[in-house]
């Protein structure tokens, strides 16, 4: 048995820990439930109810808004409560609200159900992030977060694709009920987690709700590396969503056929999965902040290069274009996964829910603001322009992170000398 464990790949080592393995196993149906009904919801609004762009846009807003509005409440709740209870409750609420899609008679009722479901999603993510360092030893944090990222990326690929296939064979209402069942399966798996899954100090010095949330903000302000990582992640999401929804138009602009679109998206997703596995296997002992810097620089230049391809400055084949997207996915994993580790290492366990929720809220706000701006840039300056702006801005962001990190290290050295 000892030999077998030693031979187990580092990237998969978290699967040897029963409690952590259960959490990751539950994440599969839980994350899949996030995406399986996305196509069905869009089909319901656009094709069955014929509501047009305003209806689809309101659906997108309902999915994202709870992450921003509920961030303070979710953060305090995660730090106060048992993570096992929150993880189970979020999936049960998600199951009930998803099943309620079947009964929604109009857009307003549907949006209310979607907001409730998205609120449960907004609770699940920080609770999961707070549970990981309670179940994994410090030297396995990167590999645990890498596996979690792999699951998330795979479900983002499989979920919409499977949802699209199911719309051919099933009624939309049947897809909603199937998706609700996935959330219930996740809740049943999570029942096996230990009760009382919270930091030892989680119930100490409990004060007013507003003061507890402010305590989380104060901690962020006092930890320069943590604050920088959170702000960088929000800017990173903003820059990604400047161009993310324009891939179909870029493929068309370059002159490739629509058949390449599916392969392009799949290559980017596959790069994210492979990148996360490589991080867990080979970079477990590296400084996660430095990984963010290198990945941001490389990823930004790759995105800018795609912009130059779209503008016609460089000619590439369809194969090279897919390789570019795969490499971009690799780089994105090197930014997103280490960020989670920075949060977990720079934050006491009793504050992790609040800190994570702040990061999720800022990132969600950035994701909501970026697409309209990206579309406006593309309308004025061409489809390649958002890629060029985002790519070079991401590279500059990485260089700025390098400067900030060196200043923080220098300050820490001066304090140590005193």
C-alpha positions in Angstrom: 0.0 0.0 0.0 2.8 2.4 0.9 4.5 1.7 -2.5 1.2 2.2 -4.3 0.7 5.6 -2.7 4.2 6.7 -3.5 3.6 5.8 -7.1 0.4 7.7 -7.2 0.7 10.9 -9.4 1.0 14.1 -7.3 -1.8 15.7 -9.4 -4.2 12.9 -8.3 -2.8 12.5 -4.7 -5.9 14.3 -3.2 -7.9 11.3 -4.3 -6.1 9.2 -1.7 -7.7 11.3 1.1 -11.2 9.9 1.7 -12.9 13.1 2.9 -11.3 15.3 0.3 -12.1 12.7 -2.4 -15.8 12.8 -1.3 -15.9 16.6 -1.7 -14.3 16.4 -5.1 -16.7 13.6 -6.1 -19.7 15.6 -5.1 -18.4 18.6 -7.1 -18.9 16.6 -10.3 -22.7 16.4 -10.3 -22.9 19.8 -8.5 -20.8 21.6 -11.2 -22.5 19.7 -14.0 -25.8 21.0 -12.6 -24.5 24.5 -13.1 -24.2 24.1 -16.8 -26.5 21.3 -17.9 -29.6 23.5 -18.0 -27.9 26.5 -19.5 -28.7 25.5 -23.0 -32.2 24.5 -22.0 -32.9 27.8 -20.3 -31.7 29.7 -23.4 -33.8 27.5 -25.6 -36.9 28.1 -23.4 -36.5 31.9 -23.5 -35.4 32.3 -27.1 -37.3 29.5 -28.9 -40.3 28.5 -26.9 -41.2 32.0 -25.5 -39.7 34.0 -28.4 -38.6 36.8 -26.1 -35.5 38.0 -28.1 -32.3 39.7 -26.9 -33.8 41.4 -23.8 -35.1 38.1 -22.4 -31.7 36.3 -23.0 -29.8 39.3 -21.5 -32.1 39.3 -18.4 -31.4 35.6 -18.0 -27.7 36.2 -18.0 -28.1 39.0 -15.5 -30.1 36.8 -13.2 -27.4 34.2 -13.2 -24.6 36.6 -12.4 -26.2 39.2 -10.1 -26.5 37.0 -6.9 -22.7 36.6 -6.9 -22.3 40.3 -6.5 -25.2 41.2 -4.3 -24.9 38.3 -1.8 -21.1 38.4 -1.5 -21.1 40.0 2.0 -23.9 37.8 3.4 -22.4 34.6 1.9 -18.9 35.4 3.2 -20.1 35.9 6.8 -22.4 32.8 6.7 -19.6 30.6 5.4 -17.3 31.6 8.2 -20.0 31.1 10.8 -21.5 27.8 9.8 -20.6 24.2 9.3 -19.3 23.8 5.7 -21.0 20.4 5.4 -24.4 21.9 6.2 -23.9 24.7 3.7 -22.7 22.5 0.9 -25.7 20.1 1.4 -28.2 23.0 1.7 -26.9 24.8 -1.3 -27.4 21.7 -3.5 -30.9 21.0 -2.0 -31.9 24.6 -2.7 -30.5 24.3 -6.2 -32.5 21.1 -6.8 -35.8 22.7 -5.7 -35.3 25.9 -7.6 -34.3 24.0 -10.8 -37.3 21.7 -10.6 -39.4 24.9 -10.2 -38.3 25.9 -13.7 -40.9 23.4 -14.9 -43.7 25.3 -13.3 -42.6 28.9 -14.3 -45.5 30.4 -16.4 -43.6 33.5 -17.6 -40.2 35.2 -17.7 -40.6 37.0 -14.3 -41.3 33.7 -12.5 -38.5 32.0 -14.3 -36.1 34.8 -13.4 -37.0 34.5 -9.7 -36.3 30.8 -9.8 -33.0 31.4 -11.6 -31.9 34.0 -9.0 -32.7 31.5 -6.2 -30.7 28.8 -8.0 -27.8 31.2 -8.7 -27.8 32.3 -5.0 -27.3 28.7 -4.0 -24.4 28.5 -6.5 -23.0 31.6 -5.0 -23.0 29.9 -1.6 -21.6 26.6 -2.8 -18.3 28.0 -4.3 -17.0 29.8 -1.2 -18.1 27.0 1.1 -16.2 24.5 -1.1 -13.1 26.8 -1.1 -13.3 27.0 2.7 -13.7 23.3 3.1 -10.6 22.4 1.0 -7.9 23.6 3.4 -9.9 21.9 6.2 -9.6 18.5 4.4 -6.2 18.9 2.7 -2.8 19.3 4.2 -0.9 22.5 3.3 1.5 20.8 0.9 -1.5 19.4 -1.1 -3.4 22.7 -1.5 -2.3 23.3 -5.1 -3.1 19.7 -6.2 -6.5 19.8 -4.5 -7.4 23.1 -6.1 -6.0 21.8 -9.4 -8.3 18.8 -9.3 -11.2 21.1 -8.4 -10.4 23.3 -11.4 -10.2 20.2 -13.7 -13.7 19.2 -12.6 -15.0 22.7 -13.1 -13.5 23.0 -16.6 -14.7 19.5 -17.7 -18.2 20.3 -16.6 -18.1 23.6 -18.5 -17.3 21.6 -21.6 -19.6 18.6 -21.1 -22.5 20.4 -19.5 -23.6 22.7 -22.3 -22.7 20.1 -25.0 -24.8 17.4 -23.2 -27.6 19.9 -22.6 -27.7 20.7 -26.3 -27.9 17.0 -27.2 -30.6 16.4 -24.6 -32.8 19.1 -26.1 -33.0 16.9 -29.2 -34.3 13.9 -27.3 -36.1 15.3 -24.3 -38.6 18.1 -23.4 -37.0 21.1 -21.8 -39.0 20.4 -18.6 -37.5 16.9 -18.5 -34.0 18.4 -18.7 -34.7 20.7 -15.8 -35.9 17.7 -13.7 -32.8 15.7 -14.6 -30.6 18.6 -13.6 -32.4 18.9 -10.3 -31.7 15.2 -9.7 -27.9 15.9 -10.2 -28.0 18.4 -7.4 -29.7 15.9 -5.1 -27.1 13.3 -5.9 -24.4 15.9 -4.9 -26.2 16.5 -1.7 -26.3 12.8 -0.9 -22.6 12.4 -1.5 -21.9 15.4 0.7 -23.8 13.7 3.6 -20.6 11.6 4.1 -18.5 14.6 5.0 -17.7 15.0 8.7 -20.1 17.2 10.7 -18.6 20.3 12.4 -16.5 21.0 9.4 -15.3 24.5 10.5 -12.2 26.1 11.9 -11.6 25.8 15.6 -11.9 29.6 16.0 -15.0 30.0 13.8 -17.4 30.6 16.8 -15.1 32.9 18.7 -15.4 36.7 18.9 -18.7 36.6 16.8 -20.0 40.1 16.5 -22.5 42.0 14.4 -22.9 40.9 10.8 -21.6 44.2 9.3 -18.6 44.2 11.6 -17.7 40.6 10.7 -17.7 41.4 7.0 -15.6 44.5 7.7 -13.1 42.3 9.5 -12.7 40.3 6.3 -12.0 43.5 4.3 -9.6 44.7 7.0 -7.7 41.5 6.7 -7.5 41.8 2.9 -6.1 45.4 3.3 -3.5 44.2 5.7 -2.2 41.5 3.4 -0.7 43.1 0.3 -0.2 39.8 -1.5 -3.8 38.8 -0.8 -5.2 42.1 -1.8 -3.2 42.2 -5.0 -4.2 38.7 -6.0 -7.9 39.5 -5.5 -7.7 42.7 -7.5 -5.7 41.0 -10.2 -8.2 38.2 -10.5 -11.1 40.7 -10.9 -9.1 42.5 -13.6 -8.2 39.2 -15.1 -11.8 38.1 -15.4 -12.7 41.5 -16.8 -10.0 41.3 -19.5 -11.0 37.7 -20.4 -14.7 38.6 -20.8 -13.8 41.5 -23.1 -13.2 38.9 -25.8 -14.6 35.6 -24.5 -18.0 35.8 -26.2 -16.5 36.9 -29.6 -14.7 33.7 -30.5 -17.3 32.8 -33.2 -16.9 36.2 -34.8 -13.1 35.9 -34.7 -13.2 32.5 -36.4 -15.3 34.0 -39.1 -13.1 37.1 -39.4 -10.0 34.9 -39.9 -11.8 33.0 -42.7 -12.2 29.6 -41.0 -15.4 27.7 -41.4 -18.0 27.4 -38.6 -17.0 23.8 -38.2 -13.9 25.0 -36.5 -15.8 26.8 -33.7 -16.6 23.7 -31.7 -13.0 22.5 -32.0 -11.7 25.9 -30.9 -13.8 26.0 -27.7 -12.9 22.4 -27.0 -9.2 23.1 -27.4 -9.3 26.0 -25.0 -11.2 23.9 -22.4 -8.8 21.0 -22.9 -5.9 23.3 -22.3 -7.4 24.4 -19.0 -7.8 20.8 -17.9 -4.3 19.8 -18.9 -2.8 22.9 -17.3 -4.5 22.2 -14.0 -3.2 18.6 -14.0 0.3 19.8 -14.8 0.2 22.3 -12.0 -0.8 19.7 -9.4 1.8 17.3 -10.7 4.9 19.5 -11.0 4.4 22.8 -9.3 3.0 21.9 -5.9 6.0 23.5 -4.0 6.2 26.7 -6.2 5.1 30.1 -5.1 1.5 30.4 -6.4 1.8 34.2 -6.8 4.8 33.8 -9.1 2.9 31.2 -11.1 0.1 33.8 -11.6 2.7 36.3 -12.9 4.3 33.9 -15.4 0.9 32.6 -16.6 -0.5 36.1 -16.9 2.4 37.3 -19.0 2.4 34.2 -21.3 -1.4 34.1 -21.6 -1.7 37.8 -22.3 0.9 37.6 -25.2 -0.9 34.5 -26.6 -4.3 36.4 -26.6 -2.7 39.4 -28.2 -1.2 37.1 -30.9 -4.7 35.8 -31.6 -5.7 39.4 -32.1 -3.0 39.9 -34.6 -4.1 36.8 -36.4 -7.7 38.2 -36.5 -6.4 41.5 -37.9 -4.5 39.8 -40.6 -1.0 40.7 -39.4 -0.1 37.0 -39.1 -1.5 34.0 -41.1 -1.9 30.7 -39.4 -3.5 27.4 -40.3 -6.6 26.0 -38.5 -4.4 23.6 -36.7 -2.1 26.3 -35.4 -5.1 28.3 -34.3 -6.4 25.4 -32.2 -3.0 25.0 -30.7 -3.0 28.7 -29.8 -6.3 28.3 -28.0 -5.0 25.2 -26.2 -1.9 27.1 -25.0 -4.2 29.9 -23.9 -6.2 27.4 -21.8 -2.9 26.1 -20.3 -2.0 29.6 -19.3 -5.4 30.4 -17.8 -5.1 27.4 -15.5 -1.8 28.8 -14.3 -3.5 32.0 -13.3 -6.8 30.8 -11.8 -5.6 27.7 -9.8 -2.7 29.4 -7.9 -5.1 32.3 -7.0 -7.1 29.9 -4.9 -4.0 28.8 -3.1 -3.0 32.4 -2.4 -6.4 33.0 -0.8 -6.1 29.8 1.3 -2.5 30.5 2.4 -2.9 34.2 3.1 -6.1 33.9 5.1 -6.9 32.4 8.5 -9.5 29.6 8.1 -12.0 31.5 10.2 -11.9 34.4 7.6 -11.7 32.4 4.4 -15.4 32.5 3.6 -15.5 36.3 3.7 -12.3 36.7 1.8 -13.4 34.2 -0.9 -16.8 35.8 -1.2 -15.2 39.2 -1.7 -13.1 37.8 -4.6 -16.1 36.0 -6.1 -18.2 39.2 -5.9 -15.6 41.4 -7.6 -15.0 38.8 -10.3 -18.7 38.4 -11.0 -19.0 42.2 -11.3 -16.1 42.3 -13.7 -17.7 39.5 -15.8 -21.0 41.5 -16.0 -19.3 44.7 -17.0 -16.8 43.4 -19.6 -19.0 41.9 -22.4 -20.8 45.1 -23.4 -17.5 47.0 -23.4 -15.9 44.3 -25.5 -18.8 44.3 -28.0 -18.5 48.1 -28.2 -14.8 47.9 -28.9 -15.3 45.3 -31.6 -18.1 47.4 -33.2 -15.8 50.4 -33.4 -12.4 49.0 -34.0 -13.0 45.5 -35.4 -13.3 41.9 -34.0 -9.5 41.7 -33.4 -9.4 44.8 -31.2 -10.8 43.3 -27.9 -8.2 40.5 -28.2 -5.4 43.0 -28.7 -6.6 45.2 -25.8 -7.1 42.3 -23.5 -3.9 40.5 -24.4 -1.5 43.4 -24.0 -3.4 44.6 -20.9 -3.1 41.1 -19.3 0.6 41.1 -20.0 1.0 44.5 -18.4 -1.0 43.4 -15.4 1.4 40.5 -15.0 4.4 42.8 -15.1 2.6 45.1 -12.5 2.1 42.1 -10.3 5.9 41.4 -10.5 6.7 44.9 -9.4 4.2 44.7 -6.5 5.6 41.3 -5.4 9.1 42.6 -5.3 8.1 45.6 -3.3 6.2 43.4 -0.8 9.3 41.1 -0.5 11.6 44.1 0.0 9.3 45.5 2.7 9.1 42.1 4.5 12.9 41.9 4.4 13.2 45.4 6.0 10.8 44.4 8.7 12.6 41.2 9.4 15.9 43.1 9.7 14.5 45.4 12.3 
